[in-house]
């Protein structure tokens, strides 16, 4: 998930507030000086925003762990055109995951317009649970889906040609006076 860190001046003992939203809203709140630091899965060119790559992740197609998809995983050999016959659950418009998924699918020969998108959902947990229940397949960050992949609830299919991954970025407004906590956090990120 995309997360924002906001310094809370009213409650100095509670200096950091965590908010979950999509990448475009994160960047808007950074630009509008509403938050100090955020995480995004995509780079949106906005005035004064500075991005620091923080973590390398990849997107994967997740499907319920059923006999049908296990067989498909064995036989597909990097071909994901089977997605055109599936119900698809996507992240919401404005999500960095959705933007990156669209680009990677296009490179693999699958356009969003070819897909049967039955839902656009903001919450990744709701998406994973929907896939586990057999409502459709989705594309999520491998990191976000790791718990369901590891416990065997879902199968992960790589997106062909997308092995370069994507950066999860820390973003902040370089023209904004940051809180001491935010400055310390950015220093740690840059050291890592």
Secondary structure, 3 states (H helix, E strand, C coil): CEEEEEECCCCCCCCEEEEEECHHHHHHHHHCCCCCEEEECCCCCCCCEEEEEEEEECEEEEEECCHHHHHHHHHHCCCCHHHHHCEEEEECCCCHHHHHHHHHHHHCCCCHHHCEEEEEECCHHHHHHHHHCCCCEEEEEHHHHHHHHHCCCEEEEECCCCCCCEEEEEEEECCCCCCHHHHHHHHHHHHC
